Amino acid sequence: MTAPGTWATPLSMLRIQDITYSVEGRPLIDGASATIPTGHKVGLVGRNGTGKTTLFRLIRGELALETGSISLPTKARIGGVAQEAPASDVSLVNTVLAADTERTALMAEAETATDAARIAEIQTRLSDIGAWSAEARASSILKGLGFDDEDQKRPCADFSGGWRMRVALAAVLFAQPDLLLLDEPTNYLDLEGALWLESYLAKYPHTVLIVSHDRGLLNRAVGAILHLEDKKLTLYQGTYDTFAETRAARILAAQAEAKKQEARRAHLQSFVDRFRAKATKAVQAQSRLKMIAKMKPITTPQEAALRAFTFPEPEEMSPPIIHLEGGTTGYGDTEILKRLNLRIDQDDRIALLGKNGQGKSTLSKLLADRLPLMAGKMTRSSKLRIGYFAQHQVDELYVDETPIDHLRRLRPDEAPAKLRARLAGFGLGAAQAETEVGRLSGGQKARLSLLIATIDAPHMLILDEPTNHLDIESREALVEALTAYSGAVILVSHDMHLLSLVADRLWLVSGGSVKPYEGDLESYRSLLLAREKPAPKAEAPKPAKPKRASRDVLLGLRSEVRKSESRVEKLSEMREKLDEKLADPSLYEPGKAADIEVWQKKHAECLEALERAEGLWMEALEKLEQAEAQ
């Protein structure tokens, strides 16, 4: 077993061969196939309800296939986050350490072993798997997911379910399974945790299959997209944006071909209709009928309809709609945020940045008039209406009532047709309108909560993680709705794509206060990632400045840099071609084991050569920079 924390050669490869699975007699996956090469990071995408989570359960063997097969290399370990860490008395760091079962067993045996030879074996194996640095690795992962040193010593029982989900995620990352299955892991992370996870997954040494609707993660942490659509699986090389472009081109091509076929069909049918009754043309008419029958319908890829949101428009108010001077707020006698001097106008689009626990939700509740002002002065426009959406509100819907019931309570005098029209404006059709909330999907519940939050045409909309459970098409629809909306928006989200398209002002909630953040989202992302890197070592005293390099020396160094760069480019192109070859499903057909071994060997040799070439390139660049700086 590979030791957690070591970037070793991965073992696993996932082969999905012609699988079929039905739910209550309805085919969910039908004749689907895909091959995920060893070590690849793949995003699994598809509309809500297409079967992504079901596919994960099939891979783990929790559900039985009707036809086909799913195979992995012998002894390959599969890992994922099925549920939150238990509310036990075990500390967070020890909970994570326990995920490496081999280390845990060896450490326990080391306490009781008496045979000298066995003791030596245990100590050697512990050394081989990096057992003595395990605690530092576990601590680093927990820190990346938002737990400071003091938190890591506390028992799991001290934390809520959402935080224990993070502990469970930390444990599976620490265990480093050969195939890592992650289902919407950013749903319970803040922006900082989501960005850390992106960076970690990009360096993860084994195969990753991740269900996500987070475009930022799918563009930065994976190298391929597996699309589940029309009960089939299609593997696209590249990031999500590349996939979206490729798929859009496929849709246009299929639509054009279908249009041509329809014109041809209409032409043939026209002939049949005109001449079927004529004896002299009967043979030709029958011939054309056969041609029509032989035509196979060209089906275009199923285009997910943009499930629009329709936010009612508020009347315009004089600025500012909220003005806060010297404000303090918190819970009970505990002050969370102090020295708040903030102004909000109706055309503001503000994103709240900052780690979980710093007070983003506290500020949201204060602005929404759900927390009192403990000190200072807050001025609001008269008749100001505020819409507030938070994830806990989704969980507080009445599960035994229908969406129509929820709206009828808020608008008892409105006709049923009007209530249905409101639901349709948020993508909840006739079937969902009469379905008990407990049977709706997470995305449908979120849509209902958004409708309730905006039903009074608020002048300011406060959204705390609105995209959890929304698929990518629904997220894009939310962006469209917020762009058209004429009220102020206060947004807390881990979705960088949403923030970048909606927010034009950034506030940083940190250290008990709220200040404008002068940079942009990319600079904030860079700042967060830089914090994860170890501090640079103190530089040794610089030696006396050498003499300036001659012109000939500089020319020679520049030539070496160009050659090195060219070598890296050629090897990078070769690696891309080899990646494509290894991603080709035909390579893994029965009887081609020898071919697989040859191509994998070539791939390994190419990677080794590329690493050497990059090292030489860096050395050449460093020498040139030193020479030019003299």
Secondary structure, 3 states (H helix, E strand, C coil): CCCCCCCCCCCCCEEEEEEEEEECCEEEEEEEEEEECCCCEEEEECCCCCCHHHHHHHHCCCCCCCEEEEECCCCCCEEECCCCCCCCCCEHHHHHHCCCHHHHHHHHHHHHCCCHHHHHHHHHHHHHCCHHHHHHHHHHHHHHCCCCHHHHHCEHHHCCHHHHHHHHHHHHHHHCCCEEEEECHHHHCCHHHHHHHHHHHHHCCCEEEEECCCHHHHHHCCCEEEEEECCEEEEEECCHHHHHHHHHHHHHHHHHHHHHHHHHHHHHHHHHHHHCCCHHHHHHHHHHHHHHHHCCCCCCCCCCCCCCCCCCCCCCCCCCCEEEEEEEEEECCEEEEEEEEEEECCCCEEEEECCCCCCHHHHHHHHCCCCCEEEEEEEECCCCCEEEEEHHHHHCCCCCCCHHHHHHHHCCCCCHHHHHHHHHCCCCCHHHHCCCHHHCCHHHHHHHHHHHHHCCCCCEEEEECCCCCCCHHHHHHHHHHHHHCCCEEEEECCCHHHHHHHCCEEEEEECCEEEECCCCHHHHHHHHHHHHCCCCCCCCCCCCCCCCCCHHHHHHHHHHHHHHHHHHHHHHHHHHHHHHHHHCHHHHCCCCHHHHHHHHHHHHHHHHHHHHHHHHHHHHHHHHHHHHHC
